[in-house]
Amino acid sequence: MLLKELRTAVLDANLELVKRGLVLYTFGNASGVDREQGLVVIKPSGVDYDDLRPEHMVVTDLNGKIIDGKMKPSSDLDTHTLLYREFPTIGAVVHTHSEYATSFAQAGMAIPALGTTHADYFYGPVPCTAPLTDEAIGGRYVHETGMAIVRRFAATPDHPAIDPLAVPACLVAGHAPFVWGKNAHDAAHNAVVLEYIAKMAYKTLTLKAEVNVVTQALLDRHYFRKHGPAATYGQ
């Protein structure tokens, strides 16, 4: 079987989303990329998670051309492949419609860094894209979804570029979150944490709408204790 190990890892990531309550029915998808071969493994479209097996995963190239697999790939394939092309440091992508993160996306709001739990995983707010234009929605919609994410992470006069590994998620306005990581397990893990910090942010903002975000010192302290060459967390 082509890319058996990656197929299994991607299947496990998809099942983790179900286990953690981030998807309903056939919602959501996960994919992984083999950078050496330039191939992507992604969940098939609309297949019940209970029925999924490694051999059901679909293999495409980085432009979405099907290389191996008898099923249709996820309808979000063009977003996944675009993110792999534009963010060369990432190894997997997850898309869910998890309740709290999607609520922020539907409100068109970034998830602010309100505490140390957020800072442990995301080096700053989780951004939200600009709304897609009617032209983008009526055209290559799935591709344009990815482009909206890429534009949000690019440098502009209003904000510096965002490192996709330092902030491994983006909310698509009116839609839902896309999350990524170094590998399929990492991407699924980040998706679970994203939903958790979105839930806490929602509750915090409900208690106090004008709450302050964490200071830069506290953000640095918590993020860099778990990430980077000077990380001290864990064994």
Biotite code that builds the C-alpha atoms (Angstrom):
import biotite.structure as struc

atoms = struc.array([
    struc.Atom([0.000, 0.000, 0.000], chain_id="A", res_id=1, res_name="MET", atom_name="CA", element="C"),
    struc.Atom([1.384, 3.394, -1.005], chain_id="A", res_id=2, res_name="LEU", atom_name="CA", element="C"),
    struc.Atom([2.291, 5.522, 2.058], chain_id="A", res_id=3, res_name="LEU", atom_name="CA", element="C"),
    struc.Atom([0.841, 2.979, 4.480], chain_id="A", res_id=4, res_name="LYS", atom_name="CA", element="C"),
    struc.Atom([2.401, 4.589, 7.553], chain_id="A", res_id=5, res_name="GLU", atom_name="CA", element="C"),
    struc.Atom([1.135, 8.065, 6.634], chain_id="A", res_id=6, res_name="LEU", atom_name="CA", element="C"),
    struc.Atom([-2.323, 6.688, 5.778], chain_id="A", res_id=7, res_name="ARG", atom_name="CA", element="C"),
    struc.Atom([-2.511, 5.119, 9.240], chain_id="A", res_id=8, res_name="THR", atom_name="CA", element="C"),
    struc.Atom([-1.368, 8.337, 10.930], chain_id="A", res_id=9, res_name="ALA", atom_name="CA", element="C"),
    struc.Atom([-3.953, 10.384, 9.029], chain_id="A", res_id=10, res_name="VAL", atom_name="CA", element="C"),
    struc.Atom([-6.693, 7.901, 9.885], chain_id="A", res_id=11, res_name="LEU", atom_name="CA", element="C"),
    struc.Atom([-5.695, 8.071, 13.552], chain_id="A", res_id=12, res_name="ASP", atom_name="CA", element="C"),
    struc.Atom([-5.847, 11.881, 13.429], chain_id="A", res_id=13, res_name="ALA", atom_name="CA", element="C"),
    struc.Atom([-9.342, 11.766, 11.929], chain_id="A", res_id=14, res_name="ASN", atom_name="CA", element="C"),
    struc.Atom([-10.487, 9.330, 14.627], chain_id="A", res_id=15, res_name="LEU", atom_name="CA", element="C"),
    struc.Atom([-8.955, 11.525, 17.337], chain_id="A", res_id=16, res_name="GLU", atom_name="CA", element="C"),
    struc.Atom([-11.228, 14.373, 16.212], chain_id="A", res_id=17, res_name="LEU", atom_name="CA", element="C"),
    struc.Atom([-14.231, 12.114, 16.726], chain_id="A", res_id=18, res_name="VAL", atom_name="CA", element="C"),
    struc.Atom([-12.966, 10.816, 20.076], chain_id="A", res_id=19, res_name="LYS", atom_name="CA", element="C"),
    struc.Atom([-12.501, 14.357, 21.379], chain_id="A", res_id=20, res_name="ARG", atom_name="CA", element="C"),
    struc.Atom([-15.939, 15.513, 20.209], chain_id="A", res_id=21, res_name="GLY", atom_name="CA", element="C"),
    struc.Atom([-14.716, 17.948, 17.564], chain_id="A", res_id=22, res_name="LEU", atom_name="CA", element="C"),
    struc.Atom([-16.752, 16.537, 14.667], chain_id="A", res_id=23, res_name="VAL", atom_name="CA", element="C"),
    struc.Atom([-20.285, 15.264, 14.100], chain_id="A", res_id=24, res_name="LEU", atom_name="CA", element="C"),
    struc.Atom([-21.267, 12.571, 11.623], chain_id="A", res_id=25, res_name="TYR", atom_name="CA", element="C"),
    struc.Atom([-18.952, 12.978, 8.599], chain_id="A", res_id=26, res_name="THR", atom_name="CA", element="C"),
    struc.Atom([-17.945, 16.583, 9.367], chain_id="A", res_id=27, res_name="PHE", atom_name="CA", element="C"),
    struc.Atom([-14.266, 17.482, 9.342], chain_id="A", res_id=28, res_name="GLY", atom_name="CA", element="C"),
    struc.Atom([-11.150, 16.037, 7.801], chain_id="A", res_id=29, res_name="ASN", atom_name="CA", element="C"),
    struc.Atom([-7.451, 15.532, 8.389], chain_id="A", res_id=30, res_name="ALA", atom_name="CA", element="C"),
    struc.Atom([-4.564, 15.130, 5.989], chain_id="A", res_id=31, res_name="SER", atom_name="CA", element="C"),
    struc.Atom([-0.806, 14.649, 6.065], chain_id="A", res_id=32, res_name="GLY", atom_name="CA", element="C"),
    struc.Atom([1.993, 15.297, 3.607], chain_id="A", res_id=33, res_name="VAL", atom_name="CA", element="C"),
    struc.Atom([5.095, 13.317, 2.652], chain_id="A", res_id=34, res_name="ASP", atom_name="CA", element="C"),
    struc.Atom([7.490, 16.122, 1.741], chain_id="A", res_id=35, res_name="ARG", atom_name="CA", element="C"),
    struc.Atom([10.096, 13.841, 0.186], chain_id="A", res_id=36, res_name="GLU", atom_name="CA", element="C"),
    struc.Atom([7.636, 12.364, -2.277], chain_id="A", res_id=37, res_name="GLN", atom_name="CA", element="C"),
    struc.Atom([5.460, 15.455, -2.604], chain_id="A", res_id=38, res_name="GLY", atom_name="CA", element="C"),
    struc.Atom([2.316, 13.454, -1.839], chain_id="A", res_id=39, res_name="LEU", atom_name="CA", element="C"),
    struc.Atom([-0.704, 14.177, 0.360], chain_id="A", res_id=40, res_name="VAL", atom_name="CA", element="C"),
    struc.Atom([-2.907, 11.658, 2.191], chain_id="A", res_id=41, res_name="VAL", atom_name="CA", element="C"),
    struc.Atom([-6.418, 12.864, 3.013], chain_id="A", res_id=42, res_name="ILE", atom_name="CA", element="C"),
    struc.Atom([-9.713, 11.496, 4.309], chain_id="A", res_id=43, res_name="LYS", atom_name="CA", element="C"),
    struc.Atom([-12.268, 10.507, 1.665], chain_id="A", res_id=44, res_name="PRO", atom_name="CA", element="C"),
    struc.Atom([-15.367, 12.674, 1.346], chain_id="A", res_id=45, res_name="SER", atom_name="CA", element="C"),
    struc.Atom([-18.515, 11.853, 3.301], chain_id="A", res_id=46, res_name="GLY", atom_name="CA", element="C"),
    struc.Atom([-17.464, 8.452, 4.670], chain_id="A", res_id=47, res_name="VAL", atom_name="CA", element="C"),
    struc.Atom([-18.621, 7.503, 8.155], chain_id="A", res_id=48, res_name="ASP", atom_name="CA", element="C"),
    struc.Atom([-15.702, 7.489, 10.590], chain_id="A", res_id=49, res_name="TYR", atom_name="CA", element="C"),
    struc.Atom([-16.679, 4.045, 11.902], chain_id="A", res_id=50, res_name="ASP", atom_name="CA", element="C"),
    struc.Atom([-16.079, 2.621, 8.440], chain_id="A", res_id=51, res_name="ASP", atom_name="CA", element="C"),
    struc.Atom([-12.742, 4.292, 7.704], chain_id="A", res_id=52, res_name="LEU", atom_name="CA", element="C"),
    struc.Atom([-9.649, 2.159, 7.125], chain_id="A", res_id=53, res_name="ARG", atom_name="CA", element="C"),
    struc.Atom([-6.104, 3.155, 6.061], chain_id="A", res_id=54, res_name="PRO", atom_name="CA", element="C"),
    struc.Atom([-6.742, 1.848, 2.550], chain_id="A", res_id=55, res_name="GLU", atom_name="CA", element="C"),
    struc.Atom([-9.692, 4.262, 2.209], chain_id="A", res_id=56, res_name="HIS", atom_name="CA", element="C"),
    struc.Atom([-7.406, 7.298, 2.515], chain_id="A", res_id=57, res_name="MET", atom_name="CA", element="C"),
    struc.Atom([-6.834, 9.092, -0.786], chain_id="A", res_id=58, res_name="VAL", atom_name="CA", element="C"),
    struc.Atom([-3.339, 9.977, -2.039], chain_id="A", res_id=59, res_name="VAL", atom_name="CA", element="C"),
    struc.Atom([-2.865, 13.068, -4.216], chain_id="A", res_id=60, res_name="THR", atom_name="CA", element="C"),
    struc.Atom([0.020, 15.224, -5.345], chain_id="A", res_id=61, res_name="ASP", atom_name="CA", element="C"),
    struc.Atom([0.509, 18.744, -3.997], chain_id="A", res_id=62, res_name="LEU", atom_name="CA", element="C"),
    struc.Atom([-1.813, 20.106, -6.681], chain_id="A", res_id=63, res_name="ASN", atom_name="CA", element="C"),
    struc.Atom([-4.648, 17.744, -5.823], chain_id="A", res_id=64, res_name="GLY", atom_name="CA", element="C"),
    struc.Atom([-4.209, 15.223, -8.629], chain_id="A", res_id=65, res_name="LYS", atom_name="CA", element="C"),
    struc.Atom([-5.295, 11.785, -7.394], chain_id="A", res_id=66, res_name="ILE", atom_name="CA", element="C"),
    struc.Atom([-2.389, 9.327, -7.344], chain_id="A", res_id=67, res_name="ILE", atom_name="CA", element="C"),
    struc.Atom([-3.974, 6.435, -5.464], chain_id="A", res_id=68, res_name="ASP", atom_name="CA", element="C"),
    struc.Atom([-7.374, 5.661, -3.995], chain_id="A", res_id=69, res_name="GLY", atom_name="CA", element="C"),
    struc.Atom([-10.787, 4.523, -5.158], chain_id="A", res_id=70, res_name="LYS", atom_name="CA", element="C"),
    struc.Atom([-12.815, 7.141, -3.288], chain_id="A", res_id=71, res_name="MET", atom_name="CA", element="C"),
    struc.Atom([-13.285, 10.858, -3.820], chain_id="A", res_id=72, res_name="LYS", atom_name="CA", element="C"),
    struc.Atom([-11.046, 12.949, -1.559], chain_id="A", res_id=73, res_name="PRO", atom_name="CA", element="C"),
    struc.Atom([-12.390, 15.413, 0.982], chain_id="A", res_id=74, res_name="SER", atom_name="CA", element="C"),
    struc.Atom([-14.155, 18.378, -0.552], chain_id="A", res_id=75, res_name="SER", atom_name="CA", element="C"),
    struc.Atom([-11.649, 20.596, 1.306], chain_id="A", res_id=76, res_name="ASP", atom_name="CA", element="C"),
    struc.Atom([-8.684, 19.096, -0.576], chain_id="A", res_id=77, res_name="LEU", atom_name="CA", element="C"),
    struc.Atom([-7.792, 22.312, -2.416], chain_id="A", res_id=78, res_name="ASP", atom_name="CA", element="C"),
    struc.Atom([-7.468, 24.181, 0.883], chain_id="A", res_id=79, res_name="THR", atom_name="CA", element="C"),
    struc.Atom([-5.204, 21.489, 2.333], chain_id="A", res_id=80, res_name="HIS", atom_name="CA", element="C"),
    struc.Atom([-2.916, 21.295, -0.709], chain_id="A", res_id=81, res_name="THR", atom_name="CA", element="C"),
    struc.Atom([-2.634, 25.078, -0.948], chain_id="A", res_id=82, res_name="LEU", atom_name="CA", element="C"),
    struc.Atom([-1.592, 25.288, 2.703], chain_id="A", res_id=83, res_name="LEU", atom_name="CA", element="C"),
    struc.Atom([1.072, 22.630, 2.093], chain_id="A", res_id=84, res_name="TYR", atom_name="CA", element="C"),
    struc.Atom([2.422, 24.593, -0.867], chain_id="A", res_id=85, res_name="ARG", atom_name="CA", element="C"),
    struc.Atom([2.401, 27.945, 0.935], chain_id="A", res_id=86, res_name="GLU", atom_name="CA", element="C"),
    struc.Atom([3.469, 26.776, 4.427], chain_id="A", res_id=87, res_name="PHE", atom_name="CA", element="C"),
    struc.Atom([6.411, 24.425, 3.736], chain_id="A", res_id=88, res_name="PRO", atom_name="CA", element="C"),
    struc.Atom([7.140, 23.820, 7.443], chain_id="A", res_id=89, res_name="THR", atom_name="CA", element="C"),
    struc.Atom([3.822, 22.118, 8.206], chain_id="A", res_id=90, res_name="ILE", atom_name="CA", element="C"),
    struc.Atom([3.241, 18.368, 7.919], chain_id="A", res_id=91, res_name="GLY", atom_name="CA", element="C"),
    struc.Atom([-0.500, 17.933, 8.460], chain_id="A", res_id=92, res_name="ALA", atom_name="CA", element="C"),
    struc.Atom([-3.778, 19.869, 8.325], chain_id="A", res_id=93, res_name="VAL", atom_name="CA", element="C"),
    struc.Atom([-7.032, 19.376, 10.245], chain_id="A", res_id=94, res_name="VAL", atom_name="CA", element="C"),
    struc.Atom([-10.394, 21.002, 9.569], chain_id="A", res_id=95, res_name="HIS", atom_name="CA", element="C"),
    struc.Atom([-13.310, 20.820, 11.986], chain_id="A", res_id=96, res_name="THR", atom_name="CA", element="C"),
    struc.Atom([-16.501, 22.678, 12.793], chain_id="A", res_id=97, res_name="HIS", atom_name="CA", element="C"),
    struc.Atom([-15.901, 22.417, 16.532], chain_id="A", res_id=98, res_name="SER", atom_name="CA", element="C"),
    struc.Atom([-18.439, 24.419, 18.497], chain_id="A", res_id=99, res_name="GLU", atom_name="CA", element="C"),
    struc.Atom([-16.522, 27.205, 20.207], chain_id="A", res_id=100, res_name="TYR", atom_name="CA", element="C"),
    struc.Atom([-13.798, 27.816, 17.620], chain_id="A", res_id=101, res_name="ALA", atom_name="CA", element="C"),
    struc.Atom([-16.473, 27.900, 14.913], chain_id="A", res_id=102, res_name="THR", atom_name="CA", element="C"),
    struc.Atom([-18.481, 30.391, 16.980], chain_id="A", res_id=103, res_name="SER", atom_name="CA", element="C"),
    struc.Atom([-15.518, 32.788, 16.886], chain_id="A", res_id=104, res_name="PHE", atom_name="CA", element="C"),
    struc.Atom([-15.191, 32.185, 13.124], chain_id="A", res_id=105, res_name="ALA", atom_name="CA", element="C"),
    struc.Atom([-18.877, 32.912, 12.579], chain_id="A", res_id=106, res_name="GLN", atom_name="CA", element="C"),
    struc.Atom([-18.506, 36.124, 14.570], chain_id="A", res_id=107, res_name="ALA", atom_name="CA", element="C"),
    struc.Atom([-15.484, 37.060, 12.451], chain_id="A", res_id=108, res_name="GLY", atom_name="CA", element="C"),
    struc.Atom([-13.392, 37.355, 15.617], chain_id="A", res_id=109, res_name="MET", atom_name="CA", element="C"),
    struc.Atom([-9.851, 36.296, 16.423], chain_id="A", res_id=110, res_name="ALA", atom_name="CA", element="C"),
    struc.Atom([-9.396, 34.281, 19.608], chain_id="A", res_id=111, res_name="ILE", atom_name="CA", element="C"),
    struc.Atom([-7.405, 36.609, 21.879], chain_id="A", res_id=112, res_name="PRO", atom_name="CA", element="C"),
    struc.Atom([-4.554, 35.319, 24.028], chain_id="A", res_id=113, res_name="ALA", atom_name="CA", element="C"),
    struc.Atom([-6.227, 35.729, 27.402], chain_id="A", res_id=114, res_name="LEU", atom_name="CA", element="C"),
    struc.Atom([-4.218, 33.336, 29.521], chain_id="A", res_id=115, res_name="GLY", atom_name="CA", element="C"),
    struc.Atom([-1.330, 30.970, 29.911], chain_id="A", res_id=116, res_name="THR", atom_name="CA", element="C"),
    struc.Atom([-3.170, 27.930, 28.511], chain_id="A", res_id=117, res_name="THR", atom_name="CA", element="C"),
    struc.Atom([-3.487, 29.778, 25.221], chain_id="A", res_id=118, res_name="HIS", atom_name="CA", element="C"),
    struc.Atom([0.130, 30.940, 25.421], chain_id="A", res_id=119, res_name="ALA", atom_name="CA", element="C"),
    struc.Atom([1.391, 27.383, 25.842], chain_id="A", res_id=120, res_name="ASP", atom_name="CA", element="C"),
    struc.Atom([0.306, 26.562, 22.292], chain_id="A", res_id=121, res_name="TYR", atom_name="CA", element="C"),
    struc.Atom([-0.334, 29.746, 20.314], chain_id="A", res_id=122, res_name="PHE", atom_name="CA", element="C"),
    struc.Atom([2.140, 32.606, 20.229], chain_id="A", res_id=123, res_name="TYR", atom_name="CA", element="C"),
    struc.Atom([-0.472, 35.337, 20.082], chain_id="A", res_id=124, res_name="GLY", atom_name="CA", element="C"),
    struc.Atom([-4.113, 35.513, 19.031], chain_id="A", res_id=125, res_name="PRO", atom_name="CA", element="C"),
    struc.Atom([-5.549, 32.905, 16.689], chain_id="A", res_id=126, res_name="VAL", atom_name="CA", element="C"),
    struc.Atom([-6.393, 35.095, 13.678], chain_id="A", res_id=127, res_name="PRO", atom_name="CA", element="C"),
    struc.Atom([-9.584, 35.193, 11.664], chain_id="A", res_id=128, res_name="CYS", atom_name="CA", element="C"),
    struc.Atom([-9.583, 35.808, 7.932], chain_id="A", res_id=129, res_name="THR", atom_name="CA", element="C"),
    struc.Atom([-11.400, 38.563, 6.112], chain_id="A", res_id=130, res_name="ALA", atom_name="CA", element="C"),
    struc.Atom([-14.776, 37.429, 4.728], chain_id="A", res_id=131, res_name="PRO", atom_name="CA", element="C"),
    struc.Atom([-14.603, 35.903, 1.271], chain_id="A", res_id=132, res_name="LEU", atom_name="CA", element="C"),
    struc.Atom([-16.018, 38.038, -1.511], chain_id="A", res_id=133, res_name="THR", atom_name="CA", element="C"),
    struc.Atom([-19.024, 36.918, -3.547], chain_id="A", res_id=134, res_name="ASP", atom_name="CA", element="C"),
    struc.Atom([-16.663, 36.460, -6.489], chain_id="A", res_id=135, res_name="GLU", atom_name="CA", element="C"),
    struc.Atom([-14.388, 34.159, -4.470], chain_id="A", res_id=136, res_name="ALA", atom_name="CA", element="C"),
    struc.Atom([-17.353, 32.143, -3.191], chain_id="A", res_id=137, res_name="ILE", atom_name="CA", element="C"),
    struc.Atom([-18.746, 31.756, -6.691], chain_id="A", res_id=138, res_name="GLY", atom_name="CA", element="C"),
    struc.Atom([-15.382, 30.810, -8.172], chain_id="A", res_id=139, res_name="GLY", atom_name="CA", element="C"),
    struc.Atom([-12.724, 28.459, -6.808], chain_id="A", res_id=140, res_name="ARG", atom_name="CA", element="C"),
    struc.Atom([-14.269, 28.560, -3.360], chain_id="A", res_id=141, res_name="TYR", atom_name="CA", element="C"),
    struc.Atom([-12.146, 25.908, -1.643], chain_id="A", res_id=142, res_name="VAL", atom_name="CA", element="C"),
    struc.Atom([-8.936, 27.314, -3.141], chain_id="A", res_id=143, res_name="HIS", atom_name="CA", element="C"),
    struc.Atom([-9.982, 30.831, -2.118], chain_id="A", res_id=144, res_name="GLU", atom_name="CA", element="C"),
    struc.Atom([-10.544, 29.601, 1.435], chain_id="A", res_id=145, res_name="THR", atom_name="CA", element="C"),
    struc.Atom([-6.886, 28.617, 1.567], chain_id="A", res_id=146, res_name="GLY", atom_name="CA", element="C"),
    struc.Atom([-5.832, 31.910, -0.006], chain_id="A", res_id=147, res_name="MET", atom_name="CA", element="C"),
    struc.Atom([-7.727, 33.815, 2.696], chain_id="A", res_id=148, res_name="ALA", atom_name="CA", element="C"),
    struc.Atom([-5.689, 31.974, 5.334], chain_id="A", res_id=149, res_name="ILE", atom_name="CA", element="C"),
    struc.Atom([-2.412, 32.609, 3.507], chain_id="A", res_id=150, res_name="VAL", atom_name="CA", element="C"),
    struc.Atom([-3.198, 36.310, 3.148], chain_id="A", res_id=151, res_name="ARG", atom_name="CA", element="C"),
    struc.Atom([-3.968, 36.563, 6.849], chain_id="A", res_id=152, res_name="ARG", atom_name="CA", element="C"),
    struc.Atom([-0.562, 35.114, 7.745], chain_id="A", res_id=153, res_name="PHE", atom_name="CA", element="C"),
    struc.Atom([1.352, 37.327, 5.294], chain_id="A", res_id=154, res_name="ALA", atom_name="CA", element="C"),
    struc.Atom([2.877, 40.634, 6.360], chain_id="A", res_id=155, res_name="ALA", atom_name="CA", element="C"),
    struc.Atom([0.765, 43.729, 5.714], chain_id="A", res_id=156, res_name="THR", atom_name="CA", element="C"),
    struc.Atom([1.055, 47.400, 6.713], chain_id="A", res_id=157, res_name="PRO", atom_name="CA", element="C"),
    struc.Atom([-1.286, 46.574, 9.610], chain_id="A", res_id=158, res_name="ASP", atom_name="CA", element="C"),
    struc.Atom([0.460, 43.511, 11.042], chain_id="A", res_id=159, res_name="HIS", atom_name="CA", element="C"),
    struc.Atom([3.695, 41.527, 10.714], chain_id="A", res_id=160, res_name="PRO", atom_name="CA", element="C"),
    struc.Atom([3.834, 38.089, 9.122], chain_id="A", res_id=161, res_name="ALA", atom_name="CA", element="C"),
    struc.Atom([2.688, 35.236, 11.349], chain_id="A", res_id=162, res_name="ILE", atom_name="CA", element="C"),
    struc.Atom([4.785, 32.083, 11.652], chain_id="A", res_id=163, res_name="ASP", atom_name="CA", element="C"),
    struc.Atom([2.395, 29.178, 10.918], chain_id="A", res_id=164, res_name="PRO", atom_name="CA", element="C"),
    struc.Atom([4.186, 26.918, 13.386], chain_id="A", res_id=165, res_name="LEU", atom_name="CA", element="C"),
    struc.Atom([4.017, 29.532, 16.154], chain_id="A", res_id=166, res_name="ALA", atom_name="CA", element="C"),
    struc.Atom([0.283, 30.045, 15.550], chain_id="A", res_id=167, res_name="VAL", atom_name="CA", element="C"),
    struc.Atom([-0.832, 26.691, 14.091], chain_id="A", res_id=168, res_name="PRO", atom_name="CA", element="C"),
    struc.Atom([-4.440, 27.622, 13.344], chain_id="A", res_id=169, res_name="ALA", atom_name="CA", element="C"),
    struc.Atom([-6.647, 30.109, 11.571], chain_id="A", res_id=170, res_name="CYS", atom_name="CA", element="C"),
    struc.Atom([-10.363, 30.812, 11.691], chain_id="A", res_id=171, res_name="LEU", atom_name="CA", element="C"),
    struc.Atom([-12.049, 31.296, 8.327], chain_id="A", res_id=172, res_name="VAL", atom_name="CA", element="C"),
    struc.Atom([-14.677, 34.016, 8.695], chain_id="A", res_id=173, res_name="ALA", atom_name="CA", element="C"),
    struc.Atom([-18.207, 32.652, 8.538], chain_id="A", res_id=174, res_name="GLY", atom_name="CA", element="C"),
    struc.Atom([-16.863, 29.130, 8.234], chain_id="A", res_id=175, res_name="HIS", atom_name="CA", element="C"),
    struc.Atom([-14.700, 27.277, 10.775], chain_id="A", res_id=176, res_name="ALA", atom_name="CA", element="C"),
    struc.Atom([-11.106, 26.603, 11.887], chain_id="A", res_id=177, res_name="PRO", atom_name="CA", element="C"),
    struc.Atom([-8.233, 25.067, 9.972], chain_id="A", res_id=178, res_name="PHE", atom_name="CA", element="C"),
    struc.Atom([-5.428, 23.772, 12.176], chain_id="A", res_id=179, res_name="VAL", atom_name="CA", element="C"),
    struc.Atom([-2.040, 22.266, 11.348], chain_id="A", res_id=180, res_name="TRP", atom_name="CA", element="C"),
    struc.Atom([1.091, 20.826, 12.878], chain_id="A", res_id=181, res_name="GLY", atom_name="CA", element="C"),
    struc.Atom([4.401, 19.081, 12.273], chain_id="A", res_id=182, res_name="LYS", atom_name="CA", element="C"),
    struc.Atom([2.591, 15.763, 11.723], chain_id="A", res_id=183, res_name="ASN", atom_name="CA", element="C"),
    struc.Atom([-0.933, 14.338, 11.811], chain_id="A", res_id=184, res_name="ALA", atom_name="CA", element="C"),
    struc.Atom([-0.884, 13.638, 15.554], chain_id="A", res_id=185, res_name="HIS", atom_name="CA", element="C"),
    struc.Atom([0.381, 17.158, 16.250], chain_id="A", res_id=186, res_name="ASP", atom_name="CA", element="C"),
    struc.Atom([-2.297, 18.754, 14.055], chain_id="A", res_id=187, res_name="ALA", atom_name="CA", element="C"),
    struc.Atom([-5.105, 16.827, 15.759], chain_id="A", res_id=188, res_name="ALA", atom_name="CA", element="C"),
    struc.Atom([-3.663, 17.710, 19.170], chain_id="A", res_id=189, res_name="HIS", atom_name="CA", element="C"),
    struc.Atom([-3.585, 21.398, 18.223], chain_id="A", res_id=190, res_name="ASN", atom_name="CA", element="C"),
    struc.Atom([-7.213, 21.200, 17.051], chain_id="A", res_id=191, res_name="ALA", atom_name="CA", element="C"),
    struc.Atom([-8.275, 19.805, 20.424], chain_id="A", res_id=192, res_name="VAL", atom_name="CA", element="C"),
    struc.Atom([-6.375, 22.529, 22.281], chain_id="A", res_id=193, res_name="VAL", atom_name="CA", element="C"),
    struc.Atom([-7.798, 25.202, 19.972], chain_id="A", res_id=194, res_name="LEU", atom_name="CA", element="C"),
    struc.Atom([-11.346, 24.189, 20.877], chain_id="A", res_id=195, res_name="GLU", atom_name="CA", element="C"),
    struc.Atom([-10.433, 24.218, 24.579], chain_id="A", res_id=196, res_name="TYR", atom_name="CA", element="C"),
    struc.Atom([-8.930, 27.704, 24.522], chain_id="A", res_id=197, res_name="ILE", atom_name="CA", element="C"),
    struc.Atom([-11.824, 28.970, 22.367], chain_id="A", res_id=198, res_name="ALA", atom_name="CA", element="C"),
    struc.Atom([-14.264, 27.689, 24.989], chain_id="A", res_id=199, res_name="LYS", atom_name="CA", element="C"),
    struc.Atom([-12.340, 29.398, 27.788], chain_id="A", res_id=200, res_name="MET", atom_name="CA", element="C"),
    struc.Atom([-12.071, 32.637, 25.794], chain_id="A", res_id=201, res_name="ALA", atom_name="CA", element="C"),
    struc.Atom([-15.817, 32.614, 25.144], chain_id="A", res_id=202, res_name="TYR", atom_name="CA", element="C"),
    struc.Atom([-16.559, 32.141, 28.840], chain_id="A", res_id=203, res_name="LYS", atom_name="CA", element="C"),
    struc.Atom([-13.996, 34.755, 29.880], chain_id="A", res_id=204, res_name="THR", atom_name="CA", element="C"),
    struc.Atom([-15.402, 37.348, 27.469], chain_id="A", res_id=205, res_name="LEU", atom_name="CA", element="C"),
    struc.Atom([-18.903, 36.541, 28.709], chain_id="A", res_id=206, res_name="THR", atom_name="CA", element="C"),
    struc.Atom([-17.794, 37.309, 32.259], chain_id="A", res_id=207, res_name="LEU", atom_name="CA", element="C"),
    struc.Atom([-15.863, 40.440, 31.321], chain_id="A", res_id=208, res_name="LYS", atom_name="CA", element="C"),
    struc.Atom([-16.040, 41.796, 27.776], chain_id="A", res_id=209, res_name="ALA", atom_name="CA", element="C"),
    struc.Atom([-13.145, 44.226, 28.239], chain_id="A", res_id=210, res_name="GLU", atom_name="CA", element="C"),
    struc.Atom([-10.680, 41.743, 29.772], chain_id="A", res_id=211, res_name="VAL", atom_name="CA", element="C"),
    struc.Atom([-6.996, 42.357, 29.079], chain_id="A", res_id=212, res_name="ASN", atom_name="CA", element="C"),
    struc.Atom([-4.908, 39.981, 26.987], chain_id="A", res_id=213, res_name="VAL", atom_name="CA", element="C"),
    struc.Atom([-1.799, 38.441, 28.528], chain_id="A", res_id=214, res_name="VAL", atom_name="CA", element="C"),
    struc.Atom([1.312, 40.580, 28.679], chain_id="A", res_id=215, res_name="THR", atom_name="CA", element="C"),
    struc.Atom([4.137, 39.954, 26.232], chain_id="A", res_id=216, res_name="GLN", atom_name="CA", element="C"),
    struc.Atom([6.309, 38.782, 29.113], chain_id="A", res_id=217, res_name="ALA", atom_name="CA", element="C"),
    struc.Atom([3.790, 36.138, 30.170], chain_id="A", res_id=218, res_name="LEU", atom_name="CA", element="C"),
    struc.Atom([3.166, 35.085, 26.562], chain_id="A", res_id=219, res_name="LEU", atom_name="CA", element="C"),
    struc.Atom([6.913, 34.662, 26.009], chain_id="A", res_id=220, res_name="ASP", atom_name="CA", element="C"),
    struc.Atom([7.412, 32.809, 29.284], chain_id="A", res_id=221, res_name="ARG", atom_name="CA", element="C"),
    struc.Atom([4.754, 30.205, 28.595], chain_id="A", res_id=222, res_name="HIS", atom_name="CA", element="C"),
    struc.Atom([5.205, 29.771, 24.859], chain_id="A", res_id=223, res_name="TYR", atom_name="CA", element="C"),
    struc.Atom([8.970, 29.426, 24.899], chain_id="A", res_id=224, res_name="PHE", atom_name="CA", element="C"),
    struc.Atom([9.042, 27.059, 27.870], chain_id="A", res_id=225, res_name="ARG", atom_name="CA", element="C"),
    struc.Atom([7.354, 24.518, 25.557], chain_id="A", res_id=226, res_name="LYS", atom_name="CA", element="C"),
    struc.Atom([8.742, 25.548, 22.168], chain_id="A", res_id=227, res_name="HIS", atom_name="CA", element="C"),
    struc.Atom([12.122, 26.373, 20.694], chain_id="A", res_id=228, res_name="GLY", atom_name="CA", element="C"),
    struc.Atom([15.721, 25.499, 21.601], chain_id="A", res_id=229, res_name="PRO", atom_name="CA", element="C"),
    struc.Atom([15.405, 26.754, 25.184], chain_id="A", res_id=230, res_name="ALA", atom_name="CA", element="C"),
    struc.Atom([12.239, 24.773, 25.991], chain_id="A", res_id=231, res_name="ALA", atom_name="CA", element="C"),
    struc.Atom([12.183, 23.371, 29.531], chain_id="A", res_id=232, res_name="THR", atom_name="CA", element="C"),
    struc.Atom([8.771, 21.619, 29.629], chain_id="A", res_id=233, res_name="TYR", atom_name="CA", element="C"),
    struc.Atom([8.611, 17.824, 29.678], chain_id="A", res_id=234, res_name="GLY", atom_name="CA", element="C"),
    struc.Atom([11.253, 15.119, 29.674], chain_id="A", res_id=235, res_name="GLN", atom_name="CA", element="C"),
])
